[in-house]
């Protein structure tokens, strides 16, 4: 969602890095570009004014003028101010001392409250809680049925004593009482010892008195510990006005951003926390129930500035990867032996558990420069690789070298691919095996980094565990026939005849005698020596 804003800011800072010292004109131009980028991203005007004013004031202060690298100091200031308008610190849920902890979801219709209720329930369940969902949205057609389906997928029970509206009109059925349902849900949670109660309420297409009155009545009936305002991050400037109306009419303790994976400009998400004074607590980043994460202002600011979000990536890996399998794989990496296509398949399946590969790559620093390649990345390529490996026999997976032409044709036919695809996979796997063997021998990670080995074609050949120094480039042959013949004789001489000695000289080696009269100097060279 913040791709356009990230690209604009990255381009602005790239121009700064070419300057060793920043003048007031440079800072004004940078602040002007930041202001345009924020306005184009649909950030609220008061927030833009406050943000750019703070950045300019700090950029003109001594902390930048006396810095060793002023450009990096400006980036640091922008990062800190972004963290500030996004809420400052990560805000966690406040749990009641005496369960259940009641969480009330409020917001407009279409913001994604029902789906978010299931995501939040699954998140809390993974943390060891026992949540209960309450279907208090009796007005939207089939809202109760949708919550029951979402609860079943999340493995969380749903309290739904009333079927709600089963028609097509957005009206409250006769005899339906959302307030009574919410109150009964709280009593059920106490009786069945659920420690968290999540109440899904009805919304409207716009803010009106009826919506506010119903939400306030449910709030008074269940006495929630947290009121989460669910807002669609794609609705633009209306997000700020709607959030302010809910803050005045009902009140809320935190904000949840839904549809953060959309392609809208998303500047409203940067405005809500600053305008309402309420922190953003969670973010919904996709359609799956697992596409849900705690909102960290500092990490989101790093993503916007293309600094990556490695901490979130590590947290996802810790949740998805099996500790026993990881330890077993680490042993194979250390030994450099026994890594088979079956292990390769397991690694790919573990990666799939972490979610979209595009999202994971997007969390790495500097990936904005590869945005086009990421956008063109086909997630189905992983499925094709998995199909190719599964079309092999156990013997072929353990020893790919036995795969000949006929076997390739059979594997390609069984996986719905071509023999070329099979060859490419085998080549990539062979390269991975060689890299791990090099790491196991102490060569380090390839790539030419300090203290590490080199990738093929990036360094000299290995000899007995050592890296040979690259050979010096041969000098061109002289135009003088006598000197050229002497050069050819020296080049064809055996290496054993070369003089030996210490690294600081030739030691006791006999020096070659040179006749000065035989040296051919360039024309007029004597003038450089003071001759006439």
C-alpha positions as CSV (number, residue, x, y, z in Angstrom):
1,X,0.0,0.0,0.0
2,X,2.8,2.4,0.8
3,X,4.8,1.5,-2.3
4,X,4.3,4.9,-4.1
5,X,5.2,6.8,-0.9
6,X,8.2,4.6,-0.3
7,X,9.5,5.1,-3.9
8,X,9.1,8.9,-3.7
9,X,10.9,9.2,-0.3
10,X,13.7,6.8,-1.4
11,X,14.3,8.9,-4.5
12,X,14.4,12.1,-2.5
13,X,17.0,10.7,-0.1
14,X,19.1,9.3,-2.9
15,X,19.6,12.8,-4.2
16,X,20.8,13.9,-0.7
17,X,23.5,11.2,-0.5
18,X,25.4,12.9,-3.4
19,X,26.0,16.0,-1.2
20,X,28.7,16.1,1.4
21,X,27.3,19.1,3.1
22,X,23.6,20.3,3.2
23,X,22.7,23.9,2.8
24,X,19.4,25.5,3.8
25,X,18.3,25.4,0.2
26,X,19.0,21.6,0.0
27,X,16.9,21.0,3.2
28,X,14.0,23.2,1.9
29,X,14.0,21.3,-1.4
30,X,14.0,18.0,0.5
31,X,11.2,19.0,2.8
32,X,9.2,20.2,-0.2
33,X,9.5,16.8,-1.9
34,X,8.5,15.1,1.3
35,X,5.4,17.3,1.5
36,X,4.4,16.5,-2.0
37,X,4.9,12.8,-1.4
38,X,2.8,12.8,1.7
39,X,0.0,14.8,0.0
40,X,0.0,12.5,-3.0
41,X,-0.3,9.6,-0.6
42,X,-3.5,11.2,0.8
43,X,-2.1,12.0,4.2
44,X,-4.3,14.6,6.1
45,X,-3.1,18.2,5.5
46,X,-2.7,19.0,9.3
47,X,-0.5,15.9,9.7
48,X,1.6,16.9,6.7
49,X,2.1,20.4,8.0
50,X,3.1,19.2,11.5
51,X,5.4,16.5,10.1
52,X,7.3,18.6,7.6
53,X,7.6,21.5,10.1
54,X,9.2,19.1,12.6
55,X,11.5,17.6,10.0
56,X,12.6,21.1,8.7
57,X,13.3,22.4,12.2
58,X,15.4,19.4,13.2
59,X,17.2,19.3,9.8
60,X,18.3,22.9,10.2
61,X,19.6,22.3,13.8
62,X,23.0,21.5,15.0
63,X,22.4,17.7,14.9
64,X,22.6,17.8,11.1
65,X,25.1,20.6,10.5
66,X,27.7,18.9,12.8
67,X,27.0,15.3,11.6
68,X,29.6,13.3,9.8
69,X,27.0,12.3,7.2
70,X,24.2,14.9,7.0
71,X,22.2,12.9,4.5
72,X,21.9,9.9,6.8
73,X,21.1,12.2,9.7
74,X,18.1,13.6,7.7
75,X,16.9,10.1,6.9
76,X,17.1,9.3,10.7
77,X,15.1,12.4,11.5
78,X,12.4,11.5,8.9
79,X,12.3,7.9,10.3
80,X,11.8,9.2,13.9
81,X,9.1,11.6,12.9
82,X,7.3,8.9,10.9
83,X,7.4,6.7,14.0
84,X,5.9,9.5,16.0
85,X,2.9,10.1,13.7
86,X,2.3,6.4,13.5
87,X,1.8,6.2,17.3
88,X,5.3,6.1,18.7
89,X,5.3,2.8,20.6
90,X,3.7,-0.6,20.0
91,X,0.4,-0.8,22.0
92,X,-0.6,-4.3,23.3
93,X,-4.0,-5.4,24.3
94,X,-5.0,-4.7,28.0
95,X,-6.4,-7.8,29.6
96,X,-8.9,-7.7,32.5
97,X,-7.8,-8.8,35.9
98,X,-10.9,-10.8,36.2
99,X,-11.8,-12.6,32.9
100,X,-13.3,-12.4,30.5
101,X,-11.5,-9.5,28.7
102,X,-14.2,-8.0,26.5
103,X,-13.1,-6.6,23.1
104,X,-15.7,-4.6,21.1
105,X,-15.3,-4.1,17.4
106,X,-16.8,-1.0,15.8
107,X,-16.7,0.6,12.4
108,X,-18.5,1.2,9.2
109,X,-20.1,-1.5,7.1
110,X,-17.6,-3.1,4.7
111,X,-14.5,-2.3,6.8
112,X,-14.0,-6.0,7.4
113,X,-15.1,-6.3,11.1
114,X,-16.5,-9.8,10.8
115,X,-13.4,-11.3,9.1
116,X,-11.1,-9.3,11.5
117,X,-13.0,-10.8,14.4
118,X,-11.9,-14.3,13.3
119,X,-8.3,-13.1,12.7
120,X,-8.1,-11.6,16.1
121,X,-9.6,-14.7,17.7
122,X,-7.0,-17.0,15.9
123,X,-4.2,-14.6,17.0
124,X,-5.3,-14.8,20.6
125,X,-5.8,-18.5,20.4
126,X,-2.2,-19.0,19.2
127,X,-1.1,-17.0,22.3
128,X,-2.9,-19.5,24.6
129,X,-6.2,-17.7,25.2
130,X,-9.7,-19.2,24.8
131,X,-11.7,-16.6,22.9
132,X,-15.5,-16.6,22.2
133,X,-17.0,-14.7,19.3
134,X,-20.4,-13.0,19.7
135,X,-22.6,-12.4,16.6
136,X,-24.2,-9.0,17.6
137,X,-24.5,-7.8,14.0
138,X,-28.1,-8.8,13.3
139,X,-28.7,-6.2,10.6
140,X,-26.4,-7.0,7.7
141,X,-27.7,-9.9,5.6
142,X,-26.1,-13.2,6.6
143,X,-23.6,-11.5,8.9
144,X,-24.2,-14.1,11.6
145,X,-23.7,-17.0,9.1
146,X,-20.4,-15.4,7.9
147,X,-19.1,-15.1,11.5
148,X,-20.0,-18.7,12.2
149,X,-18.0,-19.8,9.1
150,X,-15.1,-17.6,10.1
151,X,-15.2,-19.0,13.6
152,X,-15.2,-22.6,12.3
153,X,-12.1,-21.9,10.1
154,X,-10.4,-20.3,13.1
155,X,-11.4,-23.1,15.5
156,X,-13.1,-20.7,17.8
157,X,-16.7,-21.1,19.2
158,X,-19.4,-18.5,18.1
159,X,-22.3,-17.4,20.3
160,X,-25.2,-16.7,17.9
161,X,-28.6,-17.2,19.6
162,X,-30.3,-15.2,16.8
163,X,-29.9,-16.0,13.1
164,X,-30.0,-12.3,12.2
165,X,-31.2,-10.8,8.9
166,X,-31.6,-13.6,6.3
167,X,-33.1,-11.3,3.6
168,X,-31.7,-8.9,1.1
169,X,-32.6,-5.6,2.8
170,X,-30.3,-4.0,5.3
171,X,-32.8,-3.8,8.1
172,X,-33.0,-5.1,11.7
173,X,-35.4,-8.1,11.9
174,X,-38.4,-7.9,14.2
175,X,-37.6,-9.1,17.7
176,X,-33.8,-8.9,17.2
177,X,-31.9,-7.2,20.0
178,X,-28.2,-6.8,19.5
179,X,-27.7,-5.4,23.0
180,X,-29.4,-8.4,24.6
181,X,-27.2,-10.8,22.4
182,X,-24.0,-9.0,23.5
183,X,-25.1,-9.1,27.2
184,X,-26.0,-12.9,27.0
185,X,-22.6,-13.5,25.2
186,X,-20.8,-12.0,28.2
187,X,-22.7,-14.2,30.6
188,X,-21.9,-17.3,28.4
189,X,-18.2,-16.5,28.4
190,X,-18.2,-16.3,32.2
191,X,-20.1,-19.5,32.6
192,X,-17.9,-21.5,30.1
193,X,-14.7,-19.8,31.3
194,X,-13.6,-18.1,28.1
195,X,-11.0,-15.5,29.0
196,X,-11.6,-13.3,25.9
197,X,-14.9,-12.2,24.5
198,X,-14.9,-10.6,21.0
199,X,-18.2,-8.8,20.1
200,X,-18.9,-8.2,16.4
201,X,-21.2,-5.2,15.9
202,X,-23.3,-3.8,13.0
203,X,-22.0,-1.0,10.8
204,X,-23.5,1.5,8.4
205,X,-22.5,2.8,5.0
206,X,-22.0,6.2,6.8
207,X,-21.9,7.7,10.2
208,X,-25.4,8.3,11.6
209,X,-27.2,8.8,14.9
210,X,-28.7,5.2,14.9
211,X,-25.4,3.6,14.4
212,X,-23.8,5.6,17.2
213,X,-26.7,4.9,19.6
214,X,-26.6,1.1,19.0
215,X,-22.8,1.0,19.4
216,X,-23.1,3.0,22.6
217,X,-25.8,0.8,24.0
218,X,-23.7,-2.4,23.4
219,X,-20.7,-0.7,25.0
220,X,-22.7,0.1,28.1
221,X,-24.1,-3.4,28.3
222,X,-20.8,-5.4,28.1
223,X,-18.4,-2.8,29.6
224,X,-15.6,-3.6,27.2
225,X,-11.9,-3.4,28.2
226,X,-10.9,-2.6,24.6
227,X,-12.9,-0.9,21.9
228,X,-11.2,-1.4,18.6
229,X,-12.2,0.9,15.7
230,X,-11.8,-1.1,12.4
231,X,-11.1,1.1,9.5
232,X,-10.6,0.4,5.8
233,X,-7.1,1.7,4.9
234,X,-8.3,2.3,1.3
235,X,-11.0,4.9,1.9
236,X,-8.8,7.9,1.8
237,X,-9.4,11.2,3.6
238,X,-12.8,9.9,4.9
239,X,-10.9,7.6,7.2
240,X,-9.9,10.6,9.4
241,X,-13.4,12.1,9.5
242,X,-15.0,8.7,10.3
243,X,-12.4,7.9,13.0
244,X,-13.0,11.3,14.6
245,X,-16.8,10.8,14.6
246,X,-16.5,7.4,16.3
247,X,-14.0,8.8,18.8
248,X,-16.5,11.6,19.8
249,X,-19.7,9.4,19.6
250,X,-18.6,6.1,21.1
251,X,-15.0,6.3,21.9
252,X,-12.3,3.7,21.2
253,X,-9.0,2.7,22.6
254,X,-7.2,1.5,19.5
255,X,-7.4,1.3,15.7
256,X,-7.2,-1.7,13.5
257,X,-6.2,-1.2,9.8
258,X,-7.9,-3.6,7.4
259,X,-7.0,-4.2,3.7
260,X,-3.5,-3.0,4.2
261,X,-2.5,-5.2,1.2
262,X,-4.5,-3.0,-1.2
263,X,-3.0,-0.8,-3.9
264,X,-4.5,2.5,-2.7
265,X,-2.3,5.3,-1.6
266,X,-3.0,4.5,2.1
267,X,-2.0,7.9,3.6
268,X,-5.1,7.8,5.8
269,X,-3.4,5.1,7.8
270,X,-0.6,7.6,8.6
271,X,-3.2,10.2,9.7
272,X,-5.6,8.3,12.0
273,X,-3.2,7.9,15.0
274,X,-2.0,11.5,14.8
275,X,-5.5,13.0,14.5
276,X,-7.4,10.9,17.0
277,X,-4.6,10.3,19.5
278,X,-5.4,6.6,19.5
279,X,-2.7,4.1,18.6
280,X,-2.9,1.7,15.7
281,X,-2.8,-1.8,17.4
282,X,-3.3,-4.3,14.6
283,X,-3.2,-4.6,10.8
284,X,-4.9,-7.0,8.4
285,X,-2.6,-7.7,5.5
286,X,-4.5,-10.2,3.4
287,X,-7.6,-12.4,2.9
288,X,-6.3,-15.4,4.9
289,X,-7.0,-15.6,8.6
290,X,-3.3,-15.7,9.2
291,X,-2.7,-12.4,7.4
292,X,-2.9,-10.5,10.6
293,X,-0.1,-8.9,12.6
294,X,0.6,-6.6,15.5
295,X,1.2,-3.0,14.3
296,X,4.7,-1.8,15.2
297,X,5.2,1.9,14.3
298,X,9.0,1.7,14.1
299,X,8.8,-1.3,11.8
300,X,6.2,0.3,9.5
301,X,8.3,3.4,9.3
302,X,11.3,1.3,8.3
303,X,9.2,-0.4,5.6
304,X,8.1,2.9,4.2
305,X,11.7,4.2,4.0
306,X,12.8,0.9,2.4
307,X,14.9,-0.1,5.4
308,X,13.1,-3.5,5.6
309,X,11.4,-5.2,8.5
310,X,13.7,-8.0,9.5
311,X,12.3,-8.4,13.0
312,X,8.8,-9.2,11.7
313,X,10.4,-11.6,9.2
314,X,12.2,-13.4,12.0
315,X,9.0,-13.6,14.1
316,X,7.1,-15.2,11.2
317,X,9.9,-17.7,10.7
318,X,9.8,-18.7,14.4
319,X,6.1,-19.3,14.1
320,X,6.3,-21.3,10.9
321,X,9.5,-23.3,11.2
322,X,9.6,-26.6,13.1
323,X,12.4,-26.5,15.7
324,X,13.2,-30.2,15.3
325,X,13.4,-30.0,11.5
326,X,15.4,-26.8,11.7
327,X,18.0,-28.5,14.0
328,X,18.2,-31.5,11.8
329,X,18.7,-29.3,8.7
330,X,21.4,-27.3,10.6
331,X,23.3,-30.5,11.1
332,X,23.2,-31.2,7.4
333,X,24.4,-27.7,6.6
334,X,27.3,-28.1,9.0
335,X,28.4,-31.4,7.7
336,X,27.8,-30.5,4.0
337,X,26.6,-34.0,3.3
338,X,23.2,-35.6,3.0
339,X,21.2,-32.6,1.6
340,X,18.7,-34.2,-0.8
341,X,15.8,-33.0,-2.9
342,X,13.5,-34.3,-0.1
343,X,15.2,-31.8,2.2
344,X,14.8,-29.1,-0.4
345,X,11.1,-29.8,-0.6
346,X,10.7,-29.6,3.1
347,X,12.4,-26.2,3.1
348,X,10.0,-24.9,0.5
349,X,7.0,-26.2,2.4
350,X,8.3,-24.4,5.5
351,X,8.6,-21.2,3.5
352,X,5.1,-21.6,2.2
353,X,3.9,-21.7,5.8
354,X,5.3,-18.2,6.4
355,X,2.9,-16.7,3.8
356,X,3.4,-14.9,0.6
357,X,7.0,-14.9,-0.7
358,X,6.4,-11.4,-2.2
359,X,5.6,-10.1,1.3
360,X,8.6,-11.8,2.8
361,X,11.0,-10.4,0.1
362,X,9.4,-7.0,0.6
363,X,10.5,-7.0,4.3
364,X,14.2,-7.1,3.2
365,X,16.1,-3.8,3.1
366,X,16.5,-2.2,-0.3
367,X,13.8,-4.3,-2.0
368,X,12.1,-1.1,-3.4
369,X,14.8,-1.1,-6.1
370,X,13.5,-4.5,-7.2
371,X,9.8,-3.7,-7.0
372,X,9.2,-4.5,-10.6
373,X,10.8,-7.9,-10.3
374,X,8.8,-8.6,-7.2
375,X,5.6,-7.6,-8.9
376,X,6.4,-9.9,-11.7
377,X,7.3,-12.8,-9.4
378,X,5.0,-15.7,-9.9
379,X,4.1,-17.5,-6.7
380,X,3.1,-20.6,-8.7
381,X,6.7,-21.2,-9.5
382,X,7.0,-22.8,-6.1
383,X,4.1,-25.1,-6.9
384,X,5.8,-26.2,-10.2
385,X,9.1,-26.9,-8.3
386,X,7.2,-29.0,-5.8
387,X,5.4,-30.9,-8.5
388,X,8.7,-31.7,-10.3
389,X,10.2,-33.1,-7.0
390,X,7.1,-35.1,-6.2
391,X,7.2,-36.7,-9.7
392,X,10.6,-38.2,-8.9
393,X,11.2,-41.6,-7.3
394,X,12.9,-41.8,-3.9
395,X,16.1,-42.9,-5.5
396,X,16.1,-39.9,-7.8
397,X,15.5,-37.5,-5.0
398,X,18.4,-39.0,-3.0
399,X,20.8,-39.0,-6.0
400,X,19.8,-36.7,-8.8
401,X,22.8,-37.7,-10.8
402,X,21.0,-40.8,-12.0
403,X,18.4,-38.7,-13.8
404,X,19.1,-39.2,-17.5
405,X,17.1,-38.1,-20.6
406,X,14.3,-40.6,-20.3
407,X,13.9,-40.0,-16.6
408,X,13.7,-36.2,-17.3
409,X,11.0,-36.8,-19.9
410,X,9.0,-38.9,-17.4
411,X,9.4,-36.4,-14.6
412,X,8.3,-33.6,-16.9
413,X,5.3,-35.5,-18.0
414,X,4.3,-36.4,-14.5
415,X,4.6,-32.8,-13.2
416,X,3.0,-31.0,-16.2
417,X,6.3,-29.2,-17.0
418,X,9.0,-29.5,-19.7
419,X,12.4,-31.2,-19.5
420,X,14.0,-27.8,-19.6
421,X,12.2,-26.9,-16.3
422,X,13.5,-30.2,-14.8
423,X,17.1,-29.3,-16.0
424,X,16.9,-25.8,-14.5
425,X,15.7,-27.2,-11.1
426,X,18.6,-29.8,-11.1
427,X,21.1,-27.1,-11.9
428,X,19.9,-24.8,-9.1
429,X,20.0,-27.7,-6.7
430,X,23.5,-28.7,-7.7
431,X,24.6,-25.1,-7.1
432,X,23.0,-25.1,-3.7
433,X,24.8,-28.4,-2.8
434,X,28.2,-27.0,-3.8
435,X,27.6,-23.8,-1.8
436,X,26.8,-25.8,1.3
437,X,29.8,-28.0,0.9
438,X,32.0,-24.9,0.6
439,X,30.4,-23.5,3.8
440,X,31.0,-26.8,5.6
441,X,34.7,-26.8,4.6
442,X,35.1,-23.3,6.1
443,X,35.0,-21.4,2.9
444,X,32.2,-19.2,4.3
445,X,29.2,-17.9,2.4
446,X,30.0,-17.2,-1.3
447,X,29.9,-13.7,-2.6
448,X,33.3,-12.2,-2.0
449,X,32.5,-10.8,1.5
450,X,35.4,-10.3,3.9
451,X,36.5,-13.7,5.3
452,X,34.3,-15.6,3.1
453,X,34.7,-17.6,-0.1
454,X,33.9,-16.4,-3.6
455,X,31.2,-17.2,-6.0
456,X,32.3,-19.0,-9.2
457,X,33.8,-16.4,-11.5
458,X,34.4,-13.9,-8.7
459,X,37.8,-15.1,-7.4
460,X,40.7,-17.3,-8.0
461,X,40.7,-21.1,-8.0
462,X,41.1,-23.0,-4.7
463,X,44.2,-25.0,-4.1
464,X,44.5,-27.1,-0.9
465,X,42.0,-25.0,1.0
466,X,43.7,-21.7,0.0
467,X,42.6,-19.1,-2.4
468,X,45.3,-18.3,-4.9
469,X,46.0,-14.6,-5.6
470,X,44.8,-13.5,-9.1
471,X,47.6,-13.5,-11.7
472,X,48.9,-10.1,-12.7
473,X,47.9,-8.9,-16.1
474,X,50.7,-9.4,-18.6
475,X,52.4,-6.3,-19.9
476,X,52.2,-5.5,-23.6
477,X,55.1,-6.5,-25.8
478,X,57.7,-3.9,-26.6
479,X,58.1,-2.5,-30.1
480,X,61.9,-2.9,-29.9
481,X,62.8,-6.3,-31.4
482,X,65.6,-6.9,-28.9
483,X,63.5,-6.1,-25.9
484,X,60.6,-8.1,-27.2
485,X,62.8,-11.1,-27.7
486,X,64.1,-10.7,-24.1
487,X,60.5,-10.5,-22.8
488,X,59.6,-13.7,-24.7
489,X,62.6,-15.5,-23.2
490,X,61.7,-14.4,-19.7
491,X,58.1,-15.5,-20.1
492,X,59.1,-19.0,-21.4
493,X,61.7,-19.5,-18.6
494,X,60.7,-22.1,-15.9
495,X,59.3,-20.9,-12.6
496,X,62.1,-22.6,-10.7
497,X,64.6,-20.2,-12.1
498,X,62.9,-17.2,-10.6
499,X,64.9,-15.6,-7.8
500,X,63.7,-16.4,-4.3
501,X,63.9,-14.4,-1.1
502,X,61.9,-12.7,1.6
503,X,58.8,-10.7,1.1
504,X,60.8,-7.5,1.6
505,X,63.5,-8.1,-1.0
506,X,65.5,-10.8,-2.8
507,X,67.6,-11.7,0.2
508,X,70.9,-13.3,-0.9
509,X,69.7,-14.0,-4.4
510,X,72.1,-13.0,-7.1
511,X,70.9,-9.8,-8.9
512,X,70.9,-9.8,-12.7
513,X,73.5,-7.5,-14.4
514,X,72.0,-4.8,-16.7
515,X,74.0,-2.8,-19.2
516,X,72.7,0.8,-19.0
517,X,73.8,1.4,-22.6
518,X,71.4,-1.2,-23.8
519,X,68.4,0.5,-22.3
520,X,66.2,2.3,-24.9
521,X,64.8,5.6,-23.5
522,X,61.8,7.5,-25.0
523,X,62.7,10.5,-27.2
524,X,63.5,13.7,-25.3
525,X,63.5,11.8,-22.0
526,X,66.8,13.4,-21.0
527,X,65.1,16.8,-20.7
528,X,63.0,15.5,-17.9
529,X,66.2,14.7,-16.0
530,X,67.5,18.2,-16.4
531,X,69.6,17.6,-19.5
532,X,69.7,20.0,-22.5
